Amino acid sequence: MVPRNLIVQLCFCESRSTKWILISPDYSERMIRITCIVFSLLGLLAGSLTVQAQSQPAAESASAAYKKESSFYAKVYGSYGLLTPGSELNSGTSQSSTFRTNRKGLGAGWRAGVGIGFIVNDFLNIGLDADLFLGDKLTTRSSSQTNRYVFSATDEATLRVVSLTPNLTFKALSRPTYFIYNRVGVVVGKVLAYQTSYRYTDQPAPDQIKPGDSMNSGDSKSDFTKNGLAIGYQAALGVQFRISQALRGFVEIVAINQSFQPQRQEVTYTTSTTNAGTETTAYIEKYERQGESTSTTEDGKTVYHYPLYNVAMNSVGVGAGLIFRF
């Protein structure tokens, strides 16, 4: 039996106060339970609406703060060219007349740069990068032996180039804290320094020297004082991740195809022999699109004319850097 005056206690989350309802004795026990369930559900619904109303301003505030982030950014970065497909590779021979090709070409080395950019939308950025390429010194050694004489030679090459790269960055996969991107750009560079050297000795083996033997050596240094623009393209695949509100980091794999055409080379060649002593010769080589393979004179030096040729400095490497939003 249900008591004549049944009092049911209900708690509502939105006011955190207690409500008392007087239930008539005509209600059955089942109806009382249904009434309690209904009021409980109403209380839960009201509580959830209150929580949602309280959290909505915070979410809107965070969204507004995100939208207020600047669309402009600056970056600093560095990369290293590990592979040099398509670049010029020198080969060296050993005393047994075998040979070995270098693993690295002119594209191997460090690049350090800065850049600016603008975020067009959620999928596209446009930017302009400037970097300095400090090529590794490439060394090739050769040696061979004929009778008692051993011929040894060393080739070296160094290259420095400064480049500008206008580029487009496409976001391939975006997440709240990171995104995957690919970047393409056109590379236009100026050769700051391109130098090669060649040194050799031709003399009897140390344990086979005899009186009157001739000792020969030579040293040639070439300075490419005039070169065409180093033009090519760049492609990269990387991941950019959020560090703070205004700071981002990124790592990437970057491929660069770049080449230039030497136009003028100044050579100083010094030879030394036991009988003739030391002699130094200076001459100039010019590389032209068309002309005659002949020699002329310039400032008392012989000038040799040759057709233009291409020097490739391609690379595939890894890079990393920081991006600042401002």
Sine and cosine of phi, psi and omega as CSV:
sin_phi,cos_phi,sin_psi,cos_psi,sin_omega,cos_omega
0.00,0.00,0.61,-0.79,0.03,-1.00
-1.00,-0.02,0.71,-0.70,0.02,-1.00
-0.85,0.53,0.43,-0.90,-0.07,-1.00
-0.88,0.47,-0.70,0.71,0.03,-1.00
-0.88,-0.48,0.99,-0.14,-0.05,-1.00
-0.99,-0.16,0.82,-0.57,0.00,-1.00
-0.96,-0.26,0.80,-0.60,0.01,-1.00
-0.94,-0.34,0.75,-0.66,-0.01,-1.00
-0.98,-0.18,0.81,-0.59,0.02,-1.00
-0.82,-0.57,0.60,-0.80,0.03,-1.00
-0.90,-0.44,0.77,-0.64,0.01,-1.00
-0.95,-0.32,0.74,-0.67,-0.10,-1.00
-0.94,0.34,-0.53,0.84,-0.15,-0.99
-0.95,0.32,-0.47,0.89,-0.01,-1.00
-0.94,-0.35,-0.19,0.98,-0.02,-1.00
0.79,0.61,0.54,0.84,0.05,-1.00
-0.88,-0.47,0.28,-0.96,-0.06,-1.00
-0.98,-0.18,0.75,-0.66,0.02,-1.00
-0.94,-0.34,0.65,-0.76,0.01,-1.00
-0.89,-0.46,0.75,-0.66,-0.02,-1.00
-0.82,-0.57,0.75,-0.66,0.00,-1.00
-1.00,-0.05,0.86,-0.51,-0.06,-1.00
-0.98,-0.18,0.75,-0.66,0.01,-1.00
-0.94,0.35,0.51,-0.86,0.00,-1.00
-0.93,0.36,-0.18,0.98,-0.01,-1.00
-0.98,0.22,-0.26,0.96,0.03,-1.00
-0.94,0.33,0.64,-0.77,0.11,-0.99
-0.99,0.16,0.26,-0.97,0.00,-1.00
-0.89,0.45,-0.57,0.82,0.01,-1.00
-0.91,0.42,-0.67,0.74,0.01,-1.00
-0.90,0.43,-0.57,0.82,0.03,-1.00
-0.90,0.44,-0.68,0.73,0.01,-1.00
-0.90,0.44,-0.69,0.73,0.02,-1.00
-0.88,0.48,-0.66,0.75,0.01,-1.00
-0.89,0.45,-0.66,0.75,0.02,-1.00
-0.89,0.45,-0.68,0.73,0.00,-1.00
-0.89,0.45,-0.69,0.73,-0.01,-1.00
-0.88,0.48,-0.74,0.67,-0.01,-1.00
-0.91,0.42,-0.56,0.83,0.04,-1.00
-0.91,0.41,-0.68,0.73,0.04,-1.00
-0.90,0.44,-0.64,0.77,0.04,-1.00
-0.89,0.46,-0.62,0.79,0.03,-1.00
-0.91,0.42,-0.68,0.73,0.03,-1.00
-0.90,0.44,-0.66,0.75,0.02,-1.00
-0.88,0.47,-0.70,0.71,0.01,-1.00
-0.89,0.45,-0.63,0.78,0.01,-1.00
-0.91,0.42,-0.66,0.75,-0.01,-1.00
-0.91,0.41,-0.61,0.79,0.05,-1.00
-0.90,0.44,-0.60,0.80,0.01,-1.00
-0.91,0.40,-0.70,0.71,0.01,-1.00
-0.89,0.46,-0.67,0.75,0.01,-1.00
-0.90,0.44,-0.65,0.76,0.01,-1.00
-0.91,0.42,-0.57,0.82,0.01,-1.00
-0.96,0.28,-0.56,0.83,-0.06,-1.00
-1.00,0.10,-0.37,0.93,-0.05,-1.00
-0.88,0.47,-0.69,0.72,0.04,-1.00
-0.87,0.49,-0.60,0.80,0.01,-1.00
-0.91,0.41,-0.66,0.75,0.01,-1.00
-0.91,0.42,-0.67,0.74,0.02,-1.00
-0.90,0.43,-0.60,0.80,0.03,-1.00
-0.91,0.42,-0.68,0.73,0.02,-1.00
-0.90,0.43,-0.65,0.76,0.01,-1.00
-0.90,0.43,-0.65,0.76,0.02,-1.00
-0.90,0.43,-0.62,0.78,0.01,-1.00
-0.91,0.42,-0.62,0.78,0.01,-1.00
-0.91,0.42,-0.66,0.75,-0.02,-1.00
-0.92,0.38,-0.41,0.91,-0.03,-1.00
-0.98,0.18,-0.13,0.99,0.03,-1.00
-0.88,0.48,0.64,-0.77,-0.06,-1.00
-0.91,0.41,0.53,-0.85,0.06,-1.00
-1.00,0.07,-0.15,0.99,0.01,-1.00
-0.99,-0.11,0.53,-0.84,0.03,-1.00
-0.52,-0.85,0.35,-0.94,0.11,-0.99
-0.79,-0.61,0.44,-0.90,-0.03,-1.00
-0.59,-0.81,0.42,-0.91,0.16,-0.99
-0.81,-0.59,0.58,-0.81,-0.09,-1.00
-0.40,-0.92,0.23,-0.97,0.09,-1.00
-0.53,-0.85,0.45,-0.90,0.03,-1.00
-0.49,-0.87,0.30,-0.95,0.02,-1.00
-0.72,-0.70,0.80,-0.61,0.03,-1.00
-0.99,0.17,0.92,-0.39,-0.04,-1.00
-1.00,-0.01,-0.73,0.69,-0.02,-1.00
-0.96,-0.29,0.53,-0.85,-0.04,-1.00
-0.76,-0.65,0.89,0.45,0.00,-1.00
-0.92,0.39,0.71,-0.70,0.04,-1.00
0.99,0.13,-0.11,0.99,0.03,-1.00
-0.99,0.15,0.34,-0.94,0.01,-1.00
-0.93,0.36,0.77,-0.64,0.00,-1.00
-0.85,-0.52,0.81,-0.58,0.05,-1.00
-1.00,0.05,0.43,-0.90,0.03,-1.00
-0.87,-0.49,0.52,-0.86,0.03,-1.00
-0.83,-0.56,0.49,-0.87,0.03,-1.00
-0.94,-0.34,0.42,-0.91,0.03,-1.00
-0.95,-0.30,0.03,-1.00,-0.04,-1.00
-0.89,0.46,-0.43,0.90,0.00,-1.00
-1.00,0.04,0.22,0.98,0.02,-1.00
0.92,0.39,0.33,0.94,0.17,-0.99
-1.00,0.04,0.20,-0.98,-0.04,-1.00
-0.70,-0.72,0.33,-0.94,0.01,-1.00
-0.58,-0.82,0.75,-0.66,0.00,-1.00
-1.00,-0.02,0.67,-0.75,0.02,-1.00
-0.88,0.48,0.52,-0.86,0.05,-1.00
-0.99,0.13,-0.38,0.92,-0.07,-1.00
-0.90,-0.44,0.52,-0.86,0.09,-1.00
-0.89,-0.45,-0.24,-0.97,-0.09,-1.00
-0.92,0.38,-0.27,0.96,0.00,-1.00
-0.99,0.15,-0.13,0.99,-0.01,-1.00
-0.97,0.25,0.68,-0.73,0.04,-1.00
0.59,-0.81,-0.06,-1.00,-0.08,-1.00
-1.00,-0.05,0.56,-0.83,0.19,-0.98
-0.82,-0.58,0.74,-0.68,0.07,-1.00
-0.79,-0.61,0.72,-0.69,-0.09,-1.00
-0.41,-0.91,0.09,-1.00,0.07,-1.00
-0.74,-0.68,0.31,-0.95,0.01,-1.00
-0.36,-0.93,0.29,-0.96,0.11,-0.99
-0.77,-0.64,0.37,-0.93,-0.01,-1.00
-0.33,-0.94,0.16,-0.99,0.00,-1.00
-0.69,-0.73,0.74,-0.67,0.02,-1.00
-1.00,0.06,0.95,-0.31,-0.03,-1.00
-0.96,0.29,-0.75,0.66,0.03,-1.00
-0.38,-0.92,-0.25,-0.97,-0.06,-1.00
-0.94,0.34,-0.18,0.98,-0.09,-1.00
-0.86,-0.52,-0.23,0.97,-0.16,-0.99
-0.67,-0.74,0.74,-0.68,0.16,-0.99
-0.85,-0.53,0.54,-0.84,0.14,-0.99
-0.88,-0.48,0.57,-0.82,-0.08,-1.00
-0.45,-0.89,0.15,-0.99,0.06,-1.00
-0.65,-0.76,0.86,-0.51,-0.02,-1.00
-0.92,-0.39,0.50,-0.86,0.10,-0.99
-0.74,-0.67,0.78,-0.63,-0.03,-1.00
-0.62,-0.78,0.34,-0.94,0.05,-1.00
-0.91,-0.41,0.83,-0.56,0.02,-1.00
-0.99,-0.13,0.84,-0.53,0.05,-1.00
-0.93,-0.38,1.00,-0.07,-0.09,-1.00
-0.93,0.37,0.58,-0.82,0.11,-0.99
-0.89,0.46,0.54,-0.84,0.12,-0.99
-0.96,0.28,0.86,-0.51,-0.02,-1.00
-0.99,-0.12,0.83,-0.56,-0.06,-1.00
-0.84,-0.54,0.75,-0.66,0.05,-1.00
-0.80,-0.60,0.76,-0.65,-0.01,-1.00
-0.90,-0.44,0.64,-0.77,0.02,-1.00
-0.74,-0.68,0.49,-0.87,0.07,-1.00
-0.40,-0.91,0.54,-0.84,0.06,-1.00
-0.44,-0.90,0.33,-0.94,-0.05,-1.00
-0.73,-0.68,0.75,-0.66,0.07,-1.00
-0.80,-0.60,0.90,-0.43,-0.09,-1.00
0.82,0.58,-0.87,-0.49,-0.03,-1.00
-1.00,-0.01,-0.20,0.98,-0.12,-0.99
-1.00,-0.03,0.67,-0.74,0.04,-1.00
-0.90,-0.43,0.82,-0.57,0.03,-1.00
-0.97,-0.25,0.82,-0.57,0.02,-1.00
-0.79,-0.62,0.66,-0.75,-0.03,-1.00
-0.62,-0.78,0.49,-0.87,0.02,-1.00
-0.71,-0.70,0.81,-0.59,0.10,-1.00
-0.96,-0.29,0.65,-0.76,0.07,-1.00
-0.69,-0.73,0.53,-0.85,0.02,-1.00
-0.58,-0.81,0.67,-0.74,0.07,-1.00
-0.75,-0.66,0.52,-0.86,-0.07,-1.00
-0.55,-0.84,0.70,-0.71,0.11,-0.99
-0.72,-0.70,0.75,-0.67,-0.06,-1.00
-0.65,-0.76,0.68,-0.73,0.14,-0.99
-0.95,-0.31,0.70,-0.72,-0.13,-0.99
-0.71,-0.70,0.48,-0.88,0.19,-0.98
-0.92,-0.40,0.68,-0.74,-0.05,-1.00
-0.72,-0.70,1.00,-0.08,0.20,-0.98
-0.93,0.36,0.69,-0.73,-0.15,-0.99
-0.54,-0.84,0.30,-0.95,0.10,-1.00
-0.84,-0.54,0.72,-0.70,0.04,-1.00
-0.90,-0.43,0.80,-0.60,-0.01,-1.00
-0.93,-0.38,0.78,-0.62,0.03,-1.00
-0.99,0.11,0.89,-0.46,-0.04,-1.00
-1.00,0.03,-0.61,0.79,-0.01,-1.00
-0.55,-0.83,0.85,-0.52,-0.10,-0.99
-0.89,-0.45,0.69,-0.73,0.08,-1.00
-0.73,-0.68,0.27,-0.96,-0.07,-1.00
-0.83,0.55,-0.57,0.82,-0.08,-1.00
-0.95,-0.32,-0.09,1.00,0.01,-1.00
-0.33,-0.94,0.24,-0.97,0.16,-0.99
-0.47,-0.88,0.47,-0.88,0.04,-1.00
-0.99,-0.14,0.69,-0.73,-0.09,-1.00
-0.68,-0.74,0.30,-0.95,0.24,-0.97
-0.77,-0.64,0.55,-0.83,-0.09,-1.00
-0.75,-0.66,0.65,-0.76,0.08,-1.00
-0.77,-0.64,0.54,-0.84,-0.02,-1.00
-0.36,-0.93,0.29,-0.96,0.07,-1.00
-0.97,-0.24,0.78,-0.62,-0.07,-1.00
-0.97,-0.25,0.80,-0.60,0.07,-1.00
-0.79,-0.61,0.88,-0.48,-0.11,-0.99
-0.78,-0.62,0.31,-0.95,0.09,-1.00
-0.87,-0.49,0.77,-0.64,0.01,-1.00
-0.97,0.22,0.90,-0.44,0.03,-1.00
-0.99,0.13,-0.62,0.79,-0.01,-1.00
-0.38,-0.93,0.76,-0.65,0.12,-0.99
-0.66,-0.76,0.92,-0.38,-0.10,-1.00
-0.72,-0.70,0.59,-0.81,0.07,-1.00
-0.74,-0.67,0.39,-0.92,0.06,-1.00
-0.59,-0.81,0.44,-0.90,0.00,-1.00
-0.61,-0.79,0.84,-0.55,0.02,-1.00
-0.79,-0.61,0.61,-0.79,0.01,-1.00
-0.55,-0.84,0.37,-0.93,0.16,-0.99
-0.71,-0.70,0.59,-0.81,0.04,-1.00
-0.68,-0.74,0.98,-0.22,-0.10,-0.99
-0.42,-0.91,0.28,-0.96,0.00,-1.00
-0.89,0.46,0.43,-0.90,0.08,-1.00
-0.87,0.49,0.54,-0.84,-0.09,-1.00
-0.79,0.61,-0.56,0.83,-0.04,-1.00
-1.00,-0.03,0.12,0.99,-0.03,-1.00
-0.79,-0.62,0.34,0.94,-0.01,-1.00
-0.96,0.28,0.72,-0.70,0.03,-1.00
-0.82,-0.57,0.41,-0.91,0.04,-1.00
-0.84,0.54,0.69,-0.72,0.03,-1.00
1.00,0.02,-0.06,1.00,0.02,-1.00
-0.91,0.42,0.55,-0.83,0.02,-1.00
-1.00,0.02,0.71,-0.71,0.07,-1.00
-0.93,-0.38,0.87,-0.49,-0.06,-1.00
-0.86,-0.50,0.61,-0.80,0.07,-1.00
-0.47,-0.88,0.35,-0.94,-0.01,-1.00
-0.49,-0.87,0.46,-0.89,-0.01,-1.00
-0.58,-0.81,0.90,-0.44,-0.02,-1.00
-0.88,-0.48,0.77,-0.64,0.03,-1.00
-0.84,-0.55,0.77,-0.63,-0.05,-1.00
-0.86,-0.51,0.75,-0.66,0.03,-1.00
-0.84,-0.54,0.91,-0.42,0.01,-1.00
-0.99,0.10,0.99,-0.12,-0.14,-0.99
-1.00,0.10,-0.25,0.97,0.03,-1.00
-0.65,-0.76,0.80,-0.60,-0.04,-1.00
-0.64,-0.77,0.43,-0.90,0.10,-1.00
-0.97,0.26,0.13,-0.99,0.03,-1.00
-0.90,0.44,0.61,-0.79,0.07,-1.00
-1.00,0.01,0.99,-0.16,-0.14,-0.99
-0.93,-0.36,0.57,-0.82,0.05,-1.00
-0.02,-1.00,-0.45,-0.89,-0.01,-1.00
-0.61,-0.79,0.27,-0.96,-0.03,-1.00
-0.73,-0.69,0.60,-0.80,0.09,-1.00
-0.64,-0.77,0.67,-0.74,-0.06,-1.00
-0.62,-0.79,0.48,-0.88,0.11,-0.99
-0.75,-0.66,0.83,-0.56,-0.09,-1.00
-0.46,-0.89,-0.02,-1.00,0.03,-1.00
-0.79,-0.62,0.78,-0.62,0.10,-1.00
-0.94,-0.34,0.72,-0.69,-0.07,-1.00
-0.77,-0.64,0.48,-0.88,-0.07,-1.00
-0.99,0.10,0.78,-0.62,0.07,-1.00
-0.97,-0.22,-0.71,0.71,0.05,-1.00
-0.47,-0.88,-0.13,-0.99,-0.03,-1.00
-0.84,0.54,-0.63,0.78,-0.09,-1.00
-0.90,-0.43,0.04,1.00,-0.10,-0.99
-0.83,-0.56,0.72,-0.69,0.06,-1.00
-0.78,-0.62,0.41,-0.91,0.12,-0.99
-0.83,-0.56,0.33,-0.94,0.03,-1.00
-0.46,-0.89,0.48,-0.88,0.15,-0.99
-0.74,-0.67,0.52,-0.85,-0.10,-0.99
-0.38,-0.92,0.34,-0.94,0.21,-0.98
-0.97,-0.26,0.81,-0.59,-0.11,-0.99
-0.79,-0.61,0.72,-0.69,0.04,-1.00
-0.91,-0.42,0.72,-0.69,-0.03,-1.00
-0.78,-0.63,0.81,-0.59,0.10,-0.99
-0.92,-0.39,0.92,-0.38,-0.12,-0.99
-0.55,-0.83,0.63,-0.78,0.00,-1.00
-0.46,-0.89,0.31,-0.95,0.02,-1.00
-0.55,-0.83,0.22,-0.98,0.00,-1.00
-0.88,-0.48,0.90,-0.43,0.09,-1.00
-0.89,0.46,0.59,-0.81,-0.01,-1.00
-0.86,-0.51,-0.42,0.91,-0.01,-1.00
-0.51,-0.86,0.73,-0.69,0.01,-1.00
-0.75,-0.67,0.79,-0.61,0.06,-1.00
-0.96,-0.28,0.82,-0.57,-0.14,-0.99
-0.88,-0.48,0.71,-0.70,0.15,-0.99
-0.87,-0.50,0.85,-0.52,-0.12,-0.99
-0.83,-0.56,0.86,-0.50,-0.03,-1.00
-0.89,-0.46,0.78,-0.62,0.04,-1.00
-0.85,-0.52,0.50,-0.87,0.01,-1.00
-0.65,-0.76,0.81,-0.59,0.05,-1.00
-0.75,-0.66,0.38,-0.92,-0.04,-1.00
-0.90,0.44,-0.64,0.77,-0.09,-1.00
-1.00,0.07,-0.63,0.78,-0.13,-0.99
-0.99,-0.14,-0.16,0.99,-0.03,-1.00
0.98,0.21,-0.47,-0.88,-0.07,-1.00
-0.97,-0.26,0.68,-0.73,0.01,-1.00
-0.68,-0.73,0.72,-0.70,0.00,-1.00
-0.88,-0.47,0.74,-0.67,0.01,-1.00
-0.81,-0.59,0.69,-0.72,0.05,-1.00
-0.85,-0.53,0.73,-0.68,0.02,-1.00
-0.52,-0.85,0.16,-0.99,-0.07,-1.00
-0.82,-0.57,0.63,-0.78,0.12,-0.99
-0.88,-0.48,0.80,-0.60,0.05,-1.00
-0.92,-0.39,0.66,-0.75,-0.02,-1.00
-0.90,-0.43,0.86,-0.52,-0.14,-0.99
-0.79,-0.61,0.37,-0.93,-0.01,-1.00
-0.95,0.32,-0.57,0.82,0.07,-1.00
-0.47,-0.88,0.39,-0.92,-0.03,-1.00
0.40,-0.92,-0.35,-0.94,0.00,-1.00
-0.89,-0.45,0.62,-0.78,0.05,-1.00
-0.98,0.18,0.99,0.16,-0.05,-1.00
-0.68,-0.73,-0.08,-1.00,0.01,-1.00
-0.81,-0.59,0.59,-0.81,0.06,-1.00
-0.76,-0.65,-0.14,-0.99,-0.01,-1.00
-0.80,-0.60,0.67,-0.74,0.03,-1.00
-0.60,-0.80,0.87,-0.49,-0.02,-1.00
0.80,0.61,0.64,0.77,0.04,-1.00
0.98,0.19,0.04,1.00,0.00,-1.00
-0.94,-0.34,0.55,-0.83,0.06,-1.00
-0.97,0.25,0.71,-0.70,0.00,-1.00
-0.91,-0.42,0.82,-0.57,0.05,-1.00
-0.97,-0.24,0.68,-0.73,-0.06,-1.00
-0.95,-0.31,0.77,-0.64,-0.02,-1.00
-0.71,-0.71,0.33,-0.94,0.06,-1.00
-0.95,0.30,0.43,-0.90,0.03,-1.00
-0.88,0.47,0.50,-0.86,0.13,-0.99
-0.64,-0.77,0.27,-0.96,-0.12,-0.99
-0.96,-0.28,0.69,-0.72,0.08,-1.00
-0.92,-0.39,0.90,-0.44,-0.02,-1.00
-1.00,-0.05,0.64,-0.77,0.04,-1.00
-0.74,-0.67,0.81,0.59,-0.05,-1.00
-0.98,0.22,0.40,-0.92,0.04,-1.00
-0.34,-0.94,0.45,-0.89,0.20,-0.98
-0.79,-0.62,0.85,-0.53,-0.09,-1.00
-0.53,-0.85,-0.21,-0.98,0.00,-1.00
-0.86,-0.50,0.53,-0.85,-0.02,-1.00
-0.61,-0.79,0.27,-0.96,0.03,-1.00
-0.42,-0.91,0.36,-0.93,0.00,-1.00
-0.09,-1.00,-0.07,-1.00,0.00,-1.00
-0.82,-0.57,0.57,-0.82,0.04,-1.00
-0.86,-0.51,0.74,-0.68,0.00,-1.00
-0.91,-0.40,0.84,-0.53,0.09,-1.00
-1.00,0.03,0.72,-0.69,-0.02,-1.00
-0.59,-0.81,0.00,0.00,0.00,0.00
